[in-house]
Amino acid sequence: MIYRETGQFKSSYESDQALFPIKQDRYVILGVLIVTFGVVPGLLNEYWLNAILLPFLIYALAALGLNILTGYCGQVSLGTGGFMAVGAFSVYKLMIAFPELGFIPLVLLSGVITAAVGALFGLPSLRIKGFYLAVATLAAQFFLIWLFNKVGWFFNYNASGMINSPPMTVFGVIITGPEGDMTGKYYLVATFVALFALVAKNLARGRIGRNWMAIRDMDIAAELIGVRPLIAKLSAFAVSSFYIGMAGALYFAVWLGSAEPTEAFDINQSFLVLFMIIIGGLGSVLGSFLGAGFMVLMPILLKNIMVDGFGTDAALAAHIEIITVGVLIIGFLIVEPHGLARLWRIAKEKMRLWPFPH
């Protein structure tokens, strides 16, 4: 009796097509926002904010970007780590060259630069797809990391090859660098994620999103009914790379403070974000958050249980952690291949029908 549409009458097309047409959904989203911005910063210490919530939010933003490309448009990509590196190095060069612009515009500009790079590397998708496209994006991953390693201009000819985030402020609060305010960092990243999750949800529901899904389901049929593959595919690569570039900028400037491309943006990052959207649910904004939460929180939980609970050696615990996460991923995909978002949809359907047979 809790989750019902009964009595919620729609008197206009706009109300029927609202983002959250059921009032219980609106209450849940409002509650999540209140907890995110009003409760969490006051309850949790710096360890929770820095070690758990910041990476969760940043990876959720990257997963949103990849889900737009792979989940909604059906274009497989293994270059997420490379595109995150483009965002990180773009914001680094912009912070040095144009500090007067402010950090938020620089993050958006780094996303725009990454969108242009993503659209360029998305050109092969016009001729190839599936496994071959995955190999092409994998080549982009290796090329971009090689470029940032070998061309000294990108890291200002630092002998170590690392880039370090200069301190910048947002509304008078230091956000970047090791001396940044942790609560300010959390608010900034959470605001970025909340706003662009809303944008992604509306894009998926609009004409652009319908074109993406038509290409995903059957590109030949989509072209026959008037969807232009050139525009649909390249726009998906551009929007996806925009999100991933912003995630890379926040990952470097706000969370890490310094980065080295081979270690911070290697192929493991690409697979990690890909696992997030597979586990969370392809073609789902909620699935991006659920998958990011699973892949960020599960290793930390396992490590704490093994090291603190059972006194396992740290090196052995790391190996067991990798094996356990892999087994959980395989087992979960066998049980529910459509991800955690599908389980949530099933739970909502059960609540709508309870106590009647279903």
N, C-alpha and C positions, 0 to 999 in steps of 0.2 A: 504493500500500500504506500510505500515511500516514494517510489519512482513511477509516476503515472502522468500521462498527458490528459487524462480525463478532466474535462472542465476548462482546459486551456484552449479557448477558442481563438482562431486567427481571423481577423476581420479585413486583412489586406494581404496582397502578394508579398510585400516587403516583410511583414511579420512572419509569414509562413516560410520565407527564405532567409530568415535571420541566421546569424552565425551560430547561435545557441537557441533554437526555437523552444526548447523545454526549459521551464523556469528552474528546475532542479539543477540542470547543467550550468545555468548562469550563477546559481548560488555556490556551486562547487568551485567554479573558476574564480568567483569573487573571494571565496574563502582561501583559495590557494594564493591569490595575490596578497591578501591581508597577512597571511602567515609569512610569505616570502619577504615582503617589504616592512612589515610592522613587528613581527614576532621573532623571526630567526636572528636578525642582527643583535638583539638584546639578550638572547638566550645562549648563543653559542660563542665559544672562545675563538681566539685567532687560529688555533690548530684546525678546528672544524671548518672555519671559513677558508683557510689557505689550502689545506690538504684534501678537503673533500668537496666543499660546495663550489669553489672557483673552478677546479677542473671539470666537475660535473656540468656546470653551466656552459663553459667554453666548448666542451665536447658535444653538448646538446646542440649548440649553434652550428658546429661543424656537421653533425649528423643531420640537422635540418637541411643544410645545403646539399649533402650527398643524397638525401632522400628525395629532394626535388628532381635530381638528375636520374637516379636509379629507380626510386620507388614510383615516381609519377610519370617520368618520361621513358623509363625502361632502358636507359643507356648506362651500361656497366662501366664503372671507373675505378681504377686502382692508383690514381694520382693525387689522392687527397692530401697526403703528406707534402708533396711538392707544391700544391696550391696553397697550403698553409704557410709554407716557407716563403712563397711570393708575397703573401700578406704581411708576414713578419718583417721581411727585408724592405718591403715598400714603406711600412710605417716607420721603420728605423731611419731610412734615408729622408723621409718627409719630416720626421721629428728634428733631425739635424738641420735640414735646409729651411724649413718653414715653421719654426716653433711658435711664431706669433699667431698661427691659424687656430691653435687650440687642439687638444687631443682628440675630441670627438669627431670634428671634421677630418682629421688626419686618418682616423680609423675608417671612416666612410670612403675617403679617397683611396686608401689601400685596398678596400673591397672593390672599388671601381677598376683599379689597375689589375687586380687578380681576375676580375670578370673579363677584361680584354684578353688576358693571357689564356684564360679558360676557353673563351670562344675560339681563339686561334688553335688551341690543341683539340678543340671539338670538331674542327673541319673534317678529320677522317671519318666521323660518324655519318657523314653524308653518303659514304660509299661502303662502309663496313659496319658490322654490328656484332653483338654477342662476344664470343671469346676473342675474336680478332680486335674488337674495339678495346677490350680489357687489356690486351697486350700493348696496343697503341698508347693508352693512358699510362700503363706501367712504364713505357719508354719515356713519357713526359716526366714521370716521377724521377727517374734516374738522371735525365738530362738537366732538370731544374736544380737538383741537389749538386750535381757536378758543376753547374754554372756558378752557383753561390759559393762553392768551395774554391774554384779556380780563378775567378775574376775578382781581383782585390778591391775594385771600386765599391762592390756591394758591402764589404765589411770595413771600408775605410782603410784598407791596407794594414789592418791589425795583424801582427805577427802570429797571433794564436788562431786567427780566423774566426774569432767569436765577435758577436755584436752585443753591446750593452745598452740597455734602455736609459736614456737621460731622464732626469726627473721632470715631470710635467704635472700641472694641476688642473682640476676640474672644479669650478665654483670655489676656488681657494683651497681645495684639499689635494694634497700630493697623491697621485694615483699610480704613477709608474715608478719603476726602480725599486730597489730593496728597501728604501725608507718610506715607501708609500703606505698610506693609511689603509689597514685591512678592511675596515667597515666601508670606507669609500670605494675601494676596489669592488667589494661585493655588490654594493648598490649600483655601480656603473655597469658591471657585467650583467647583473640581473635585469636591469632596465633594457639593455641591448637585446637580451634573449627574449624578454617578454614582448617587446615591440615587434621584433622581426619574426617571432612565432606567429603573431597576429597577421603580419603581412603575408607570411607563407600560407597560412590557412585561407586567407582571402584570395591569394593568387591561385591556389589549387581549386577553389570553388568557381572561379571566373572563366572567361573565354580562353585565356592563356593556359590555365590548368586543364581544361577540357581538351585542348589541342595536344598537350603533353600526353594525356592519358590515351587519346586516340592513337598517337604514334606508338605508345607502349603496347597497346593491345593488338594492333595490326597496322603497321605503317603503310602498306600498300592500299588497304581499304581507306585509311585516313586520307591519303593523297587523292583517292578517287572522289571523296566527298568534299574536297576543297581545302583540306589542311595542308599547308605548305611545309614540307619536311625541313627545308633550309631554315626557315624562321623558327619553327618549333624546336628543333634540336639545338640550334645555336643559342636560342634564348634560354633553354634549359641549362646548357653549359655555362652561359654567362651569369644567370641568376644563382646557380649552384656555386660557382666559383666566387661570386660576390660574398655569399654567406661564409664560405670556407676561408676566404681571404680575411674577413673581419675576425673570424675565430682565430686564425693564425696571428693576427696583429694583437689581439687580446691575450692570446697564449704567451706570446713573447714579452710584450711590453708591460702587461698587468700582472700576470702570474709568475712567469719565470724571472723576468728582469734581465736575463742574458741567455744567449742561445748559440749553439754551434750546429750548422745544418745537418751534418752527418748523424749526429746523435739525437737532436730534437725533432727532426722532420724526416726520419728515414721511412722505409717501406712499412715498418711496424705500425706507424701512425695510420697509414692508408688502410691496412687490414683491420686495425682496431675500430676505426670509424665505420668501416664496412660491416663488421660484426655487430656494431651497435644497431644499425638500421635493420639488419636481418633478424636479430633477436627481438628488437622492439616492434618491428612490423613495417614492411615496405609500403610506401604510399600512405603514410600516416604521420601527422604532426605529433600526436601523442606518442606514437611509437618511437620517435627520435628521442624523446625525453626518457621513456622507459628503458630503451636500449642503452642510453648513456648512463643512466643510474645503475643498471645491471653491471655494465663493464667497468665502471669506476668503483662502485661500492663492494661488489663481490670479492675482488682480490684483497681489498683492505680487510674485509670481514674474515676471510679465510686466513690471512696472515695473523690477525689478532688471535684467532682461535688456536692456531697451531703453535705460535711462539709464546703467547701469554698464557693460553689455557693449558697446553700440553707440554710446554717447554721444549719444543722442537728446535733444532739448530736452524739458524736463520737461512743458511745456504740451502739446506735440505727443504726448508719450508717454502723457499722460492720455487724450487722444482715441483714440489707437490702442488703448489698454488697454480702453476701453469697447467699441469696435468688435470687438476680438478676443474678448472675453468673450461678447459677444452672438452672434458667429458660432459660437463653440464650443458655446454653449448650444443653438442651433438645430440644429447638426450632430449633437450628442450625442442630442438628442431624436428626431431622424430615425433614427439608428442603433439606439438603445435607449430607447424611450419610457417604459419602466418604471423607469428610473433605475439608478444605480450599485449599489443593493442587489440588483437583479435580476442584474446581471453577477456579483456575488459568489455568489449562489445558483447560477448556471449553473456557475461555477468549482468550487463544492463538489460539484455533481452529477458533473462530469467527474472530479474526484478520487475520488469514490466508485466510479465505474465503470472507471477506468483499471486495466489496459491493454486492457480489453475494448472491442469496437466499441460506439459510441453515436451 
